[in-house]
Amino acid sequence: MIQNRYLLLITCVSALGGLLFGYDTGVINGTQYYLTKYFELNSEMQGFVVGSALIGCLVGALVAAPLSIKLGRKNSLILSALLFTLSAWGSGLPGLLDIILQYQYGFMPEPIPLIIVFRIIGGLGIGIASMNAPLYIAEIAPAAKRGRLVTYYQMAVVIGFFVVFLATYFIDSNLTEQANIEYGWRQMFWSELIPSILFLGLLFIVPKSPRWLVLNGQTEEASKVLQKIHGEEMAKAEGEAIMKEAATLKEKLKISDFTKLALVIILIGSVLSMLQQFTGINAVLYYGADIFEKALGFGKEDILMQQVLLAFVNLVFTFVAMFTIDKLGRKPLIYAGSAGMLIGFLLLGITLQQQAVGFLSLLGVLIFIGSFAMSMGPIVWVMLSEMFPNKIRSVAMAVAVSAQWAANYFVAQTFPMVMSSETNNGPFWNGSLPYFIFILFIVFIIIFTFKFIPETKGKSLEELENVWKKKKSQ
């Protein structure tokens, strides 16, 4: 019982990296309108300010592997927490800092490049945490509970979105529009300081990954960590499996380690990771306000409340995944969720195309969000944390997560372009084209999962290497 409580505690602490991920990417939705007014941004510069964090995310994911190997999973998360804190503090300074520097030193920096720098810093934190948090949880969790515990990461991401929408809605609704333009957007950014400082402080109570400790010759400390997490009997079996695997892992990573099979596994993981974004989830989350306003006819005054509704549905259905993933398995949830996403976007797409926008359109959006939340949202993070061979896991996961951020950036940039295109707004599609494109990708997810993704439920990280070898021989 004590071990279960301790395991849950350190899982929740490390999953806070996901909460900051959700909070940091969500806060820009609440601030962008007032930020744009304050700095009088044109549409191109507005888009760059909003999307600049994704550049940091991509770079952060790329450097996450060497950091994870050199510093360890825990210390990498501490670094990400520092970056989150710096970004939250600095993002609210542009404009205010200008006034202070002008008064004190007669020097005024360019405010927009400054805010972009701090947004990129926050993106670096997201990129590092998005690889190391689920990886750390997977490495401390027993095989029978690993799926549910890694799902805590996605749950934290969703909670981050939900909390930030509530926070920005509270700030927005308690200030006049002029006050929000002058300083409300700063308060929205600075509200992230609370969870980021909490995350930083709590990380000092979690242990280092036992697998990382073994690989770095700290077997005695690894044994203590395993006993504290799993209890003496289970720790012995877990330790033996790790030690056996570590004999081949202690050597430095070489080009020869990336065998044909290893490269195929990395490719499969990267495609699965990218497909999470090609469902269209972030087009809905990033541009949810535009979808509600333009496609579904909602008023601007309800924009943040509509975002809260999306985040709430996302949160509820993530719980479904959390409590079924280790019972039903990974693949059945992907199939069920993909079917739901198809139904949701078909409802939205057909009602848009037939110019019959109404309750069914809204229902389609909510069905899509709920279906994603119980499938591709959490399952992809679980699969990425457990599917790669131990020796290349850090590098492979960094490649897959980087591919996901690249796909995220691609969707974020192209979705508004497709939405505003003449073809999409012509008499045939009537604004529905993007959703039918996403439908094609969702169909591909079902086929790809059936053909290439193995079921990983209940298997240790060491056992999963043999799963791939067997799959290759079939």
Buried (B, 14 or more C-beta within 10 A) or exposed (E): EEBEEBBEEBBBBBBBBBBBBBBBBBBBBBBBBBBBBBBEBEEEBBBBBBBBBBBBBBBBBBBBBEBBBEBBBBBBBBBBBBBBBBBBBBBBBBBEBBEEEEEEEEEEEEBBEBBBBBBBBBBBBBBBBBBBBBBBBBBBBBBEBBBBBBBBBBBBBBBBBBBBBBBBBBBBEEBEEEBBBBBBBBBBBBBBBEBBBBBBEBBEEBBBBBBBBBBBEBBEBBBBBBBBBBBEEBBBEBBEBBEEBBEEBEEEBEEEBBEEBBEBBBBBBBBBBBBBBBBBBBBBBBBBBBBBBEBBEBEEEBBBBBBBBBBBBBBBBBBBBBEBBBEBBBBBBBBBBBBBBBBBBBBBBBBBBEEEBEEEBBBBBBBBBBBBBBBBBBBBBBBBBBBBBBBBBBBBBBBBBBBBBBBBBBBBEEBBEBBEEEEBEEEEBBBBBBBBBBBEBBEBBBEBBEEBBBEBBBBBBBEBBEBBEEBEEE
